Amino acid sequence: MPVELAGITLAHLTSVVTSQQARTARHPVPGMSGDLLQTLGRPSVDVQLSGIFYGSSATDDLRRLREAHLAVEPVDVVVQAVDDSDLTQTLGFSQVLIAALEVAQHAAYPDQFDFTCRLVEYVEPPQPTATDVLGSLDTDLVSEAGSFVDDAQNALAQVSQLTGLLAAVPNFADPTEKLPSMLDAFTSLTGGGVTALSGVRDLFGAGG
């Protein structure tokens, strides 16, 4: 059963084990015989390959397999089963990740390596969808926000104009600054009156 993995022909496989299962959620329903099952898709398929490398190319084949494993990148795989009628069967997927690799070498066979590698079906991740941040906003809301900004700018312009008008108003002097001089004038005027009243008082006082 030859398998080609990452461009390496694994011609001497001793076993190919495929593991598949469905992902389900079980919901118990009172009074119902059995559970309510909800299908949740399936995990990726696991494939375990066991075989040997031997001969003059064994070291080079093992090196390439290790490099493919350490790269942690999806690689192509074709599992073929050739029967008596020369019919070929392949897996339902063509790319895998080499999730694990085990290698054993026996002292009596220096040019032979036993290996077991676990492959996991690789599924291409979905492409991210481009989203318009403002696309879901109501057009009226956007228009209202723009009107609010215009009103705010107009209000700021009016405040600026008012500030300019206030700055242009003449600077009148403080009226309280003239109070001392007004008080002195009043005192000088009333001073003469006091003198005249004193004379009248003396006149009437003398006549009494």
One Martini backbone bead per residue (centre of mass of N, CA, C, O) as a GRO file, in nm:
protein
  208
    1MET     BB    1   0.078   0.049   0.032
    2PRO     BB    2   0.122   0.331  -0.108
    3VAL     BB    3   0.266   0.650   0.010
    4GLU     BB    4   0.239   1.003  -0.035
    5LEU     BB    5   0.457   1.231   0.154
    6ALA     BB    6   0.584   1.521   0.082
    7GLY     BB    7   0.718   1.362  -0.175
    8ILE     BB    8   0.724   1.085  -0.018
    9THR     BB    9   0.785   0.749  -0.056
   10LEU     BB   10   0.594   0.496   0.121
   11ALA     BB   11   0.665   0.165   0.046
   12HIS     BB   12   0.705   0.046   0.369
   13LEU     BB   13   0.426  -0.044   0.498
   14THR     BB   14   0.253  -0.192   0.786
   15SER     BB   15   0.042   0.054   0.854
   16VAL     BB   16  -0.306   0.184   0.836
   17VAL     BB   17  -0.469   0.427   1.046
   18THR     BB   18  -0.809   0.530   1.081
   19SER     BB   19  -0.970   0.820   1.240
   20GLN     BB   20  -1.325   0.857   1.306
   21GLN     BB   21  -1.568   1.118   1.398
   22ALA     BB   22  -1.837   1.251   1.571
   23ARG     BB   23  -1.989   1.559   1.670
   24THR     BB   24  -2.178   1.562   1.975
   25ALA     BB   25  -2.486   1.643   2.150
   26ARG     BB   26  -2.635   1.553   2.462
   27HIS     BB   27  -2.997   1.551   2.540
   28PRO     BB   28  -3.192   1.514   2.799
   29VAL     BB   29  -3.532   1.381   2.806
   30PRO     BB   30  -3.807   1.373   2.964
   31GLY     BB   31  -3.965   1.064   2.878
   32MET     BB   32  -3.729   0.976   2.691
   33SER     BB   33  -3.594   0.747   2.476
   34GLY     BB   34  -3.316   0.867   2.503
   35ASP     BB   35  -3.137   1.105   2.320
   36LEU     BB   36  -3.074   1.423   2.214
   37LEU     BB   37  -2.915   1.488   1.908
   38GLN     BB   38  -2.639   1.706   1.819
   39THR     BB   39  -2.484   1.823   1.548
   40LEU     BB   40  -2.111   1.936   1.525
   41GLY     BB   41  -1.980   1.782   1.323
   42ARG     BB   42  -1.617   1.730   1.282
   43PRO     BB   43  -1.328   1.614   1.311
   44SER     BB   44  -1.036   1.546   1.221
   45VAL     BB   45  -0.857   1.323   1.058
   46ASP     BB   46  -0.680   1.033   1.155
   47VAL     BB   47  -0.341   0.921   1.064
   48GLN     BB   48  -0.155   0.614   1.087
   49LEU     BB   49   0.188   0.554   1.017
   50SER     BB   50   0.369   0.248   0.944
   51GLY     BB   51   0.729   0.179   0.898
   52ILE     BB   52   1.011   0.166   0.664
   53PHE     BB   53   1.357   0.239   0.630
   54TYR     BB   54   1.572   0.126   0.358
   55GLY     BB   55   1.883   0.161   0.254
   56SER     BB   56   2.045   0.415   0.084
   57SER     BB   57   1.773   0.620   0.126
   58ALA     BB   58   1.690   0.631   0.430
   59THR     BB   59   1.826   0.887   0.544
   60ASP     BB   60   1.698   1.091   0.343
   61ASP     BB   61   1.398   1.026   0.397
   62LEU     BB   62   1.404   1.093   0.701
   63ARG     BB   63   1.491   1.386   0.676
   64ARG     BB   64   1.244   1.486   0.510
   65LEU     BB   65   1.031   1.406   0.721
   66ARG     BB   66   1.137   1.586   0.950
   67GLU     BB   67   1.113   1.858   0.801
   68ALA     BB   68   0.804   1.840   0.760
   69HIS     BB   69   0.738   1.831   1.064
   70LEU     BB   70   0.893   2.098   1.163
   71ALA     BB   71   0.732   2.305   0.977
   72VAL     BB   72   0.423   2.307   1.025
   73GLU     BB   73   0.295   2.223   0.741
   74PRO     BB   74   0.110   2.163   0.486
   75VAL     BB   75   0.070   1.846   0.317
   76ASP     BB   76   0.079   1.612   0.085
   77VAL     BB   77  -0.158   1.331   0.034
   78VAL     BB   78  -0.148   0.977  -0.079
   79VAL     BB   79  -0.371   0.709  -0.046
   80GLN     BB   80  -0.307   0.382  -0.169
   81ALA     BB   81  -0.512   0.103  -0.290
   82VAL     BB   82  -0.408  -0.195  -0.440
   83ASP     BB   83  -0.566  -0.427  -0.611
   84ASP     BB   84  -0.635  -0.678  -0.832
   85SER     BB   85  -0.796  -0.454  -1.026
   86ASP     BB   86  -0.642  -0.175  -1.009
   87LEU     BB   87  -0.767  -0.009  -0.777
   88THR     BB   88  -0.798   0.328  -0.650
   89GLN     BB   89  -0.774   0.461  -0.320
   90THR     BB   90  -0.869   0.757  -0.146
   91LEU     BB   91  -0.889   1.013   0.030
   92GLY     BB   92  -1.098   1.299   0.125
   93PHE     BB   93  -0.804   1.423   0.133
   94SER     BB   94  -0.478   1.619   0.062
   95GLN     BB   95  -0.418   1.746   0.353
   96VAL     BB   96  -0.159   1.765   0.612
   97LEU     BB   97  -0.041   1.718   0.941
   98ILE     BB   98   0.251   1.648   1.118
   99ALA     BB   99   0.208   1.577   1.454
  100ALA     BB  100   0.388   1.301   1.458
  101LEU     BB  101   0.722   1.144   1.536
  102GLU     BB  102   0.865   0.811   1.519
  103VAL     BB  103   1.196   0.668   1.583
  104ALA     BB  104   1.372   0.358   1.502
  105GLN     BB  105   1.692   0.189   1.579
  106HIS     BB  106   1.889  -0.083   1.494
  107ALA     BB  107   2.196  -0.221   1.544
  108ALA     BB  108   2.169  -0.457   1.322
  109TYR     BB  109   2.029  -0.203   1.136
  110PRO     BB  110   2.169   0.077   1.010
  111ASP     BB  111   1.968   0.096   0.731
  112GLN     BB  112   1.722   0.103   0.947
  113PHE     BB  113   1.386   0.252   0.994
  114ASP     BB  114   1.147   0.304   1.230
  115PHE     BB  115   0.811   0.436   1.180
  116THR     BB  116   0.576   0.690   1.326
  117CYS     BB  117   0.295   0.874   1.197
  118ARG     BB  118   0.081   1.156   1.258
  119LEU     BB  119  -0.211   1.251   1.092
  120VAL     BB  120  -0.386   1.563   1.006
  121GLU     BB  121  -0.639   1.706   0.888
  122TYR     BB  122  -0.656   1.976   0.663
  123VAL     BB  123  -0.818   2.295   0.709
  124GLU     BB  124  -0.915   2.565   0.557
  125PRO     BB  125  -0.945   2.868   0.651
  126PRO     BB  126  -1.143   3.118   0.661
  127GLN     BB  127  -1.212   3.405   0.526
  128PRO     BB  128  -1.216   3.720   0.599
  129THR     BB  129  -1.456   3.953   0.650
  130ALA     BB  130  -1.559   4.247   0.524
  131THR     BB  131  -1.625   4.533   0.724
  132ASP     BB  132  -1.865   4.790   0.778
  133VAL     BB  133  -1.888   5.005   1.028
  134LEU     BB  134  -2.114   5.217   0.891
  135GLY     BB  135  -2.328   5.032   0.742
  136SER     BB  136  -2.535   4.980   1.004
  137LEU     BB  137  -2.611   5.264   1.010
  138ASP     BB  138  -2.822   5.508   1.029
  139THR     BB  139  -2.878   5.765   0.819
  140ASP     BB  140  -3.022   5.959   1.015
  141LEU     BB  141  -2.802   5.954   1.233
  142VAL     BB  142  -2.578   6.074   1.060
  143SER     BB  143  -2.728   6.338   0.991
  144GLU     BB  144  -2.769   6.432   1.283
  145ALA     BB  145  -2.470   6.449   1.355
  146GLY     BB  146  -2.397   6.661   1.138
  147SER     BB  147  -2.593   6.884   1.245
  148PHE     BB  148  -2.465   6.910   1.524
  149VAL     BB  149  -2.189   7.006   1.427
  150ASP     BB  150  -2.289   7.262   1.285
  151ASP     BB  151  -2.413   7.399   1.537
  152ALA     BB  152  -2.153   7.410   1.701
  153GLN     BB  153  -1.996   7.589   1.500
  154ASN     BB  154  -2.193   7.830   1.505
  155ALA     BB  155  -2.170   7.891   1.809
  156LEU     BB  156  -1.866   7.950   1.806
  157ALA     BB  157  -1.885   8.192   1.610
  158GLN     BB  158  -2.068   8.371   1.790
  159VAL     BB  159  -1.876   8.387   2.032
  160SER     BB  160  -1.647   8.523   1.875
  161GLN     BB  161  -1.804   8.779   1.802
  162LEU     BB  162  -1.871   8.870   2.094
  163THR     BB  163  -1.577   8.903   2.183
  164GLY     BB  164  -1.512   9.128   1.979
  165LEU     BB  165  -1.720   9.338   2.082
  166LEU     BB  166  -1.612   9.360   2.374
  167ALA     BB  167  -1.326   9.456   2.288
  168ALA     BB  168  -1.452   9.735   2.142
  169VAL     BB  169  -1.525   9.862   2.397
  170PRO     BB  170  -1.497  10.123   2.576
  171ASN     BB  171  -1.288  10.249   2.844
  172PHE     BB  172  -1.419  10.331   3.123
  173ALA     BB  173  -1.391  10.503   3.391
  174ASP     BB  174  -1.380  10.508   3.722
  175PRO     BB  175  -1.620  10.675   3.909
  176THR     BB  176  -1.474  10.664   4.199
  177GLU     BB  177  -1.227  10.853   4.138
  178LYS     BB  178  -1.412  11.138   4.171
  179LEU     BB  179  -1.503  11.156   4.470
  180PRO     BB  180  -1.281  11.322   4.619
  181SER     BB  181  -1.317  11.587   4.450
  182MET     BB  182  -1.620  11.625   4.517
  183LEU     BB  183  -1.579  11.646   4.827
  184ASP     BB  184  -1.399  11.899   4.825
  185ALA     BB  185  -1.603  12.089   4.692
  186PHE     BB  186  -1.821  12.056   4.908
  187THR     BB  187  -1.652  12.154   5.145
  188SER     BB  188  -1.592  12.440   5.038
  189LEU     BB  189  -1.889  12.528   5.024
  190THR     BB  190  -1.979  12.455   5.320
  191GLY     BB  191  -1.777  12.632   5.472
  192GLY     BB  192  -1.911  12.911   5.419
  193GLY     BB  193  -2.184  12.844   5.549
  194VAL     BB  194  -2.085  12.802   5.834
  195THR     BB  195  -1.979  13.090   5.876
  196ALA     BB  196  -2.250  13.238   5.831
  197LEU     BB  197  -2.408  13.094   6.060
  198SER     BB  198  -2.226  13.192   6.286
  199GLY     BB  199  -2.294  13.494   6.254
  200VAL     BB  200  -2.596  13.475   6.308
  201ARG     BB  201  -2.573  13.350   6.588
  202ASP     BB  202  -2.421  13.589   6.717
  203LEU     BB  203  -2.631  13.805   6.664
  204PHE     BB  204  -2.865  13.677   6.825
  205GLY     BB  205  -2.713  13.643   7.082
  206ALA     BB  206  -2.650  13.945   7.136
  207GLY     BB  207  -2.954  14.048   7.134
  208GLY     BB  208  -3.039  13.863   7.395
   0.00000   0.00000   0.00000
